[in-house]
Amino acid sequence: MSKGRGIFQPNIEAFLSNFDKNLDGNIGAFQQEAYDEGYPIISQDVAMFLNMILKIKKPKAILEVGCAIGFSASFFAGVACQVTTIERYGHMANLARKNFEARGISHKIRLIEEDAKTALPKLVADEERFDFIFLDCAKGQYVNLLLHALELLEGGGILCGDDILQDATIAKPREEIIKRQRTIHKNMQQFLDDVMANPDLQSIILPIGDGLLFSIKGGICSE
């Protein structure tokens, strides 16, 4: 699994990678282990950016959609009072639980082993609210999860979506996309269109990792 960018020319990629580094301490060691083993976790530059944003925002409740082995949830648990993370694949959920237990943070993380398409409506029905939401699940599903994510997001809260440039293929015309990837391509384009057109959001696409969507609900960060 790449731990850097993939959307720049090689010389710019090499230059910028000189400034990337892992997070500090035990979470940085976990990060490197995940890279070495090829697990799908956030890239170094996205981790660095989120680390700064979360220190500024100081969220009380974080929702992550797409837990994988639990790296991001473990990272988030270091800055938030409570983290809720959703993972539909049992083998990944089991790995995440082991990683939470090994780091002594299980009490700070609620892991929901369920498809996000059914889990998010339940959270909405329970009137739960989060001040930071991170989408990092199946990319073709972002568009289907957006409405519920916005219902769950507090005013002034932050919504982030990772890997939204799809290895830079998002800018290609449909006919140049591999057929089996065309639905994902279409859905991601629709997701970005919906987010950028939403009057309740202030949004920007950042060229870090494989593209990071950064949106603030209501346009301002609240404490």
C-alpha positions in Angstrom: 0.0 0.0 0.0 1.4 3.4 -1.0 2.0 5.8 1.8 2.3 8.9 -0.3 0.7 10.7 -3.2 -0.2 9.3 -6.6 -1.6 12.3 -8.6 1.5 14.4 -9.3 4.2 14.2 -11.9 7.1 12.0 -10.7 9.5 14.9 -10.0 6.9 16.7 -7.9 5.9 13.5 -6.2 9.6 12.8 -5.2 10.0 16.4 -4.0 6.9 16.5 -1.8 7.6 13.1 -0.4 10.7 14.5 1.3 8.5 16.3 3.7 6.2 13.4 4.6 6.6 11.6 7.8 4.7 9.2 10.0 2.8 10.3 13.1 4.7 10.3 16.4 5.0 7.5 18.9 3.1 4.3 19.0 0.6 5.4 16.4 3.4 6.1 14.0 4.8 2.6 14.6 1.3 1.2 13.9 1.2 3.3 10.7 4.5 2.0 9.4 3.5 -1.6 10.2 0.4 -1.1 8.1 2.3 0.3 5.2 4.9 -2.6 5.4 2.1 -5.2 5.4 0.2 -3.5 2.6 -3.0 -2.7 4.5 -5.3 0.0 3.1 -4.8 2.9 5.4 -4.6 6.7 4.9 -1.4 8.0 3.3 1.3 9.9 5.2 0.3 13.3 3.9 -3.4 12.8 4.7 -2.5 11.6 8.2 -0.3 14.7 8.7 -3.1 17.0 7.5 -5.8 15.3 9.7 -3.5 15.4 12.7 -3.2 19.2 12.4 -7.0 19.7 11.7 -8.0 17.5 14.6 -5.7 19.3 17.0 -7.4 22.6 16.0 -11.0 21.2 15.9 -10.7 19.1 19.1 -13.8 17.0 18.2 -15.7 15.3 20.9 -17.3 12.6 18.7 -15.9 11.2 15.5 -17.6 8.9 13.0 -15.5 6.8 10.6 -17.0 4.9 7.8 -14.6 2.2 6.8 -12.5 0.9 9.7 -10.2 -1.7 7.9 -7.6 -2.7 10.5 -8.4 0.1 12.8 -5.5 2.5 12.2 -7.5 5.7 11.6 -9.8 4.9 14.5 -6.8 4.4 16.8 -5.4 7.7 15.6 -8.7 9.5 16.1 -9.0 8.0 19.6 -6.0 10.0 20.6 -7.8 13.3 19.9 -11.5 12.6 20.5 -13.5 11.6 23.5 -15.4 8.9 21.6 -14.9 7.3 18.2 -17.6 5.3 16.3 -16.2 3.3 13.4 -18.1 1.1 10.9 -16.7 -2.0 9.1 -18.7 -4.4 7.1 -16.0 -7.1 6.6 -15.7 -9.5 9.5 -12.1 -10.3 9.1 -11.1 -6.6 9.1 -13.3 -5.9 12.1 -11.6 -8.7 14.0 -8.2 -7.3 13.2 -9.3 -3.9 14.3 -10.6 -5.2 17.6 -7.3 -6.9 18.3 -5.4 -3.7 17.5 -7.7 -1.6 19.8 -7.2 -4.1 22.6 -3.4 -4.2 22.1 -3.3 -0.4 22.4 -5.7 -0.2 25.4 -8.2 2.0 23.6 -11.2 -0.3 23.2 -13.1 1.8 25.8 -12.9 4.8 23.5 -14.0 3.1 20.3 -17.4 1.7 19.3 -17.0 -0.7 16.4 -20.2 -1.4 14.4 -19.8 -4.5 12.3 -22.4 -3.7 9.6 -22.8 -2.2 6.1 -22.8 1.5 6.3 -25.9 1.7 4.2 -27.9 0.2 7.1 -25.7 1.4 10.0 -26.0 5.1 9.2 -29.8 5.3 9.1 -29.8 3.6 12.5 -27.5 6.3 13.9 -29.7 8.9 12.4 -32.8 7.3 14.0 -31.0 7.3 17.4 -30.4 11.0 16.9 -26.7 10.7 17.3 -24.4 13.6 16.2 -20.8 13.9 15.4 -18.5 16.9 14.9 -16.1 15.0 12.5 -17.0 12.4 9.9 -14.5 10.5 7.8 -15.5 8.5 4.8 -13.0 5.9 3.8 -15.1 2.9 2.6 -16.1 1.7 -0.8 -15.7 4.8 -3.0 -18.8 4.0 -5.1 -20.9 4.3 -2.0 -19.9 7.8 -0.9 -22.8 9.3 -2.9 -25.3 6.9 -1.3 -24.0 7.8 2.2 -23.9 11.6 1.9 -27.4 12.4 3.0 -27.2 10.4 6.2 -23.7 11.7 6.9 -24.9 15.3 6.7 -27.8 14.5 9.0 -25.3 13.1 11.5 -22.9 16.0 11.2 -23.2 18.9 13.7 -23.3 22.5 12.5 -19.7 23.6 12.2 -18.6 20.0 11.9 -16.1 18.6 9.4 -16.8 16.0 6.7 -13.8 14.4 4.9 -13.8 11.9 2.1 -10.6 10.1 1.2 -9.3 8.8 -2.2 -11.8 10.9 -4.2 -9.5 11.4 -7.2 -9.3 7.6 -7.9 -5.7 7.5 -9.0 -6.3 10.6 -11.0 -8.9 8.8 -13.2 -11.7 11.0 -11.9 -10.8 13.6 -14.6 -10.9 11.1 -17.4 -14.0 10.7 -19.8 -16.2 7.7 -19.1 -15.0 5.9 -22.3 -11.4 5.8 -21.0 -12.4 4.1 -17.7 -12.2 0.4 -17.4 -15.7 -1.0 -17.7 -15.8 -2.6 -14.3 -14.8 0.8 -12.8 -17.3 2.9 -14.6 -20.0 2.8 -11.9 -17.5 3.8 -9.2 -16.3 6.6 -11.5 -19.8 7.8 -12.1 -20.8 7.6 -8.5 -17.7 9.5 -7.3 -18.3 12.3 -9.8 -21.9 12.5 -8.6 -20.8 12.6 -5.0 -18.4 15.5 -5.7 -21.0 17.4 -7.7 -23.5 16.9 -4.8 -21.1 18.1 -2.2 -19.8 21.1 -4.1 -23.4 22.2 -5.0 -24.7 21.8 -1.4 -25.4 25.3 0.0 -24.9 24.1 3.6 -21.3 23.1 3.0 -18.1 25.0 2.4 -15.9 22.5 0.5 -12.5 22.1 -1.1 -10.7 19.2 -2.8 -7.2 18.9 -1.5 -4.4 17.3 -3.7 -3.1 15.1 -0.9 -3.0 11.3 -0.9 -5.3 10.3 -3.7 -7.4 13.4 -3.2 -9.1 14.5 0.1 -12.5 16.2 0.2 -12.7 18.7 3.1 -16.1 20.2 3.9 -17.4 22.3 6.8 -21.1 22.3 7.5 -22.4 25.8 7.8 -19.1 27.2 6.7 -17.4 27.8 10.1 -15.6 25.5 12.6 -17.3 25.6 16.0 -15.6 24.8 19.2 
